[in-house]
Amino acid sequence: MTMMRRDFLLSGTLAAAAMSTTNGPVLAQVSPPADAGMQQPAYSTAPYEGSKANQKIKIINLIEIEQEAQKVLPVGGYGYISSGSGANFTRGENMAAFTRIFIDPQPMNGTEKVDMSVEILGSKLTMPIIVPPMGSHGLAHVSKEEGTAKAARAVGTLMLTSTQSNLSMEEIAAANPGPKWFQLYYMKDRGIVRELAQRAKAAGYTAIAPTIDNLFGYPREENIRNDFRPPRSLGKGNVPRSIPDFAKADAAMNDRKRDLTWDDLEFLKKESGLPIIVKGVLSPKVAAAALKRGMDAIYISNHGGRAFDGVQATVSILPRIADAVEGRVPIILDGGVRRGTDVFKALALGANVVACGRPVLYGLALGGALGAQSVLEYLRDNLAVVMRLAGTSSVAEISRENLVQEAEA
């Protein structure tokens, strides 16, 4: 079997192993390190500049704005934002799975006015649509995460700040005094974990969402094709301040804990004193274990198909996880959300709030804070229409009864 060049690039280590099936000599096999291919690629020193647009944008749908964003973004930046991992199967399945779910409209309920407000973990939101954690918003726009934070504030919803944000969590919090959570990649050094958690709490973040599934990276072929490396000029706002030397601080932050356990999450909860949202759950068993260990919310996510290609769409696994959780803690879901119908279906299947990722960055690229705001407003207004047509006057009324049951489909 011929090994493709891509396979060499991804392994990070070439294993010189040969074995005769008969009497030939046996050569020692060289095993790749456990984190082969996972080290943060070297930074690019080439100049990079995202969009400078600052305008509301006209949206027909959130699928078409991806094509518009591609026209204004550098090839590498667009590829990083848009692509999934592997064959992009899970990225596509996230959207396709919504098309296999059907709404059962129930009119004659007097639904001219709808109430889309929700409350989750003490945060009151104007709608059940939030902004998920995404790294390096500077790839989309010169305002970086500040633009996205202002958009979330403008529509009264919640934004999760990524560990890998270009701006610091404090700078982002200043742009959005409203509800906000902090996403955390768990590092080997617990001192850094503690430091980031305490910084988040001091800056006004009200929950922490540790990522549990992206501990080893599945190859992202588009990045390899484009020879994409993170632009150093965009900055890394959350490097630990306890390590003065940037290179050492950055290396420590990227030295993630690969053997994460529930004890680690309990440590995080104790040290931060904040609710813990377990992000990257794709199994009812993991959700049940999270409840048993005292976690505060379940976040169903496959990173928009960017983590492990070949897993189920998030909305496909949602009903089984909702059954395991039984309403004891909130459920957040992202992956493939492009229309109000998608939001409605996810809510009906058991999600408390739904996050929309890539389209927000596309909106940011096309119009800065106002463009990202346009995307969130589109989803909000589209959901309102869907709720009216379905006969539900509030988010609390949306349930599986509003969907066509599998036997009827």
Secondary structure, DSSP 4 states (H G I P E B T S, - for coil): -PPPHHHHHHHSS-----B-SSSS-BPPP-PPPTTTT-SPPPPB-S----B---S----S-TTHHHHHHHHHS-HHHHHHHH--STTSHHHHHHHHGGGG--B-----S--SS-B--EEETTEEESSSEEBPP-S-GGGTBTTTHHHHHHHHHHHT--EEEPTT-SS-HHHHHHH--S-EEEEEPPBS-HHHHHHHHHHHHHTT---EEEB-S-SSPPP-HHHHHTT---BGGG--TTS-TT--SHHHHHHHHT-B-SS--HHHHHHHHHHH-S-BEEEEE--HHHHHHHHHTT--EEEE--GGGTS-TTSPPHHHHHHHHHHHHTTSS-EEEESS--SHHHHHHHHHTT-SEEE--HHHHHHHHHHHHHHHHHHHHHHHHHHHHHHHHHT-SBGGG--GGGB--TTT-
